[in-house]
Each structure stands twice: as structure tokens, then as C-alpha cells.
Amino acid sequence: LSSCTVQTHIESLHFGRCLASCGCSTTVGLMAEGSHHDFLGLQQAEDPEELLQSQDLGHERSTKCSRDPPEVAVWNQQLEAHEYQQLQLGPFEAGVTCEILKAWYGVPNDPRRQMDATLHCRNQWSTSNGLTLKAYGYNKLFGDPSPLRPKKMVVEYRLTFPKPWDVATTRYASGVSRVGLYPIIAAKALTNVVGMTLAAGGYAVGKVSASVRNSLDPDAKQGVADSDIFQMAFGTWLRCNGIVPSVTYDPVPPVPGTEAFKPEDVKQTPIILCNHTCYLDGMVLASVFHGPKIIAMKGTLNVPVIGLFAQDIGVIEVDRADPKSRAATIKAIEDHVANWKPGRQPLLLFPEGTTSNGQGLLEFRKGAFVPGVPVRPAVLCYTGSWDPANTSYRETDGKIQAIEDTEWAEQFLGHMMHSVQIRVLPPYVPSEEEKADPLVFASNVRKVMGEAHAELRKEVELKGRPTTIQAIAQKGVDLVEDVTSGVTSGLTSLVKHTRDGELAVIGTQ
């Protein structure tokens, strides 16, 4: 209802504990069950026993899988429509509840000329159809409280959402400011030609290099992802899109009686785990970790160009349309672990199973922990002027709006730089109890990753000052984007005011 005005006020509730105590944002989630935001991750669990709700971020290992009450967020909103407009409230996504608090029809700011419509609106409200009040029908329903004066229909209501992590709070360019994105999109189109050419050349060289190595040493089992030239070319293509990863590795404690590994060696464990924020995660981590195996939806190998690379790095396909896909995913993980040897490609998994706004970790699915083998945890955090978190909704200026994939792509291409900080933790070796119980294993790993993620976000905030070359460059990028948007917005406004002035002069003649 574009012609209606929505005024929003946000409240946040967390039964048993304040949201701020666990590092979560006081935002709102409006995501239906079965969301499509599970790119390159495990399918969302359907069994409640697979959902881990622990919010504790301590390092100590627990012997029980604790579950906190679910988080919810509450929005008090007001919907307005003029007497000549139709008012449409809802329907909302599954799991979202709506409570009509108050409704009236009449003259704004004049309670004596307002008719109470609360009971009528509550009776007409339907979960499946929402509330619809037709234009020019308000006087018939409630009477005319003030003839010949402009009137409004106002409904105050409360929405309760079960998933506050599915709302992004980043800045989205909208209206005339979107014009400022197009020069950057045009520039990226040119740099992408260069980047894709380099990536294709690197792929060809890597393919030949891997074939030569494998012919000389049949046990080598080298792939394109193992080629330094391809890795460099692929990284260049990412940077042509403004994607600039920065990686730090925590020291790996020495284990008596075993060979020492460098922290940068990510082939120490059969599985790598990372939190999941957006569509870029898979490409960024594939570049940083030199092409680990991933689990993708069935049909990925048939995609032109991408399918060839996916086949070479060993993408494991799973048909998620199959009701047995969850079991198939676990089977694929177990097969990889059974065939893996130290020094070979690990399998990259996102144990959250879906993307979020990146302000905390969601509960982990148990699939990655069923084999009971050591895992290598990693956490990431995007630090650019625009946060590319893939969520169903965004909160801007007190309003909540749905996000389409086309809008996300436009914002991604229209911002110059998408820097991301990645921290790789030491391998996590499960205890005998954790090997026997995937839920306990998942809960304990989540605690370690949760603490590391909170520390990383804090470090990113402290490094927001231009004290490094990357920070200075980011400030420069932000300035260019702001100036571009401001100039285009100003020119558009000038043209509009000039046109309006000409019309006003014509109207007085």
C-alpha cells in the first residue's frame, strides 16, 4: 500500500534474558519457515531436536545440550489511509502474529472528531486475508465525524516476530539516491570483463598444470583449486568486484608426538566450519581456503562455466526437493570424511544452515558433527559501508521492508568495496562424549565460534578509525559513494524544483 503511511516503533523482548546480553541486535525477523536463504549450507532442520538454542559463549565444554527459550521481537506500528484510499493490513508471513490495539476514523489531532473503529477492525481481521477497508466506505461504516474536513483511517497494531535475526539494519540506497549506484555498476561491468578474463585464463592454466602433476604422480590427485595461478586469478576477479578479504590465523597448539602444522594449512581437518551471512561467503571462503569442497543444490554442475569449476573442486550435489535430502546430506558428509586424508581438500560447511544479519550465531544443525571428526572453525564479518547480509527484510528509518534478490544484487554492484574480516581458529578435536553425541559436539563448537565472532566484531568496530591503509581506502570509498549519491540526488531535486516552478508560473498566467 504505497499511498499509506506507516509509522514504526520497535521494542525487543527476550524471554529469560535481555537481547543485549547475548550480543544480538534489537531488530525484527519476518521470515517464513523454509526460507530460501540456505545457499551452500545444510538444509534447515525440521526436527526440533536438531535445533540448538544455547546462547552461552563460554569456552568450557558442556555435557548437556542446553536450550534457551526462543527470541522474539515486537513492533508497534501505525497504518494510515486517507478517506479516499483503501486500507490494507496484512496478511503476514507464517509465524508472525498481529494484534490490533486501537483503530479510529476522523480528523487527525482532534479526538472530538474521531470515531472509534477498534471493535470493527478486530472482528474483520483474518489471519489468512488480513484487514481490508475499501476507499470511500469509511463514512458508511463509522459515520461522518466532521463533514467537509479531510479525514483519515488509522489502525494501531502490534506484530510479534519469531526470528529477529532475519532483518538487516544496513543502509540501502533508495529513491533518487539509487542513481548514484549506476556509475559504480558501470565501472564494475568493465572491471568484471578483465577479472573474468583473468579467471578463465587461470582456470585453463590450472587445468593443464593439474593434469601434468597427476600424470607424473597418480597419487597426487591435484585439481584446479590447487593451482597457485588459478587461485591468484580467482582472487583478482573477486577484487575486481570490490571483494577484499583479510584473514588471520590463530596459532595451532603443538600436539606431542605429531607433526607440526602451519596455522595457514587448512587441510589439517576434513571439515571447515564458518558462520553464514550472505551469498558471497562461498566465493570468499573458496578463494581464501584454496577451493575446498562444498555441498550445493542438485543441478549446480550443469550451470555453464560455473559447473566446470564446481566439478573440478569436487562440489557435492544434494537434491533438496527430495524429502530424504537431509539424510542424503549427512551421507555425503560421511562419505567425504571416510575418503579424506591429511593434505587433501576439506569440506566447507555452514552449520547454521541459513543466512542471517551476521550480528550473532544461529543454532547449529547436527549434520557436520555426525561423523565425530576434528573440525576447523572460522568466523567472518563484513566491514564495508554496505553490509551484504542476505535477510528477508531490512529496517530503515524505523520501517521494515522486504528485500528482493534483485535489490540485493543492485546494492552489491552499486557499492565499490566489500571488505571482509576472517578469523580462522585452531582445529577443534572432539572428546569421546562429543563423538557419541553430535548435539553436544555442535553446542560446544558453537560456543567457541560464538566467542570468536563476538571478539572479531568488536575488533572491527575498534578498527573503524582510519589507522590502516585498508581503513583509509574504505573511508575514501565511502566518501566517493556519498558524494556521488549527493550530487545525483541534488541534480534530480534541482530539475524537479525547476519544473515545478515553471508549472507554477504557467498556472498564474
Disulfide bonds with the S-S distance in Angstrom:
none
